[in-house]
Amino acid sequence: MPLFTIPKWEWDKPLTGHNIREKFFMQNGHPLSKCADFELDFLHCADGLGRKRALQECNQEWEDFIECGNNMKKSARRAAIREQRDKLVKEGKWPPK
């Protein structure tokens, strides 16, 4: 059993008397970081699984969290679009008429 677990958000109000998500992860109704929701999704999925199993079973949540932080997929897509546009400019097909 893990030493520290994240309480389920549906149960926190009756148990603690306040909403843990709003108290610790939100500020003025907004997440403390732009990736906070992705991080919480991963932590909810990984809760109690252990590191290896969590990375296997919660891979999609982990990838979403990492992508939010480094934007590698977005940058690669932007570069591919730019290359395609440059190719069309060379062929004289850009800008469209």
Secondary structure, DSSP 8 states (H G I E B T S, - for coil): --SS----TTTHHHHHSS-HIIIIIEETTEESSTTHHHHHHHHHHHTTT-HHHHHHHTHHHHHHHHHHHH-HHHHHHHHHHHHHHHHHHHHT--S--
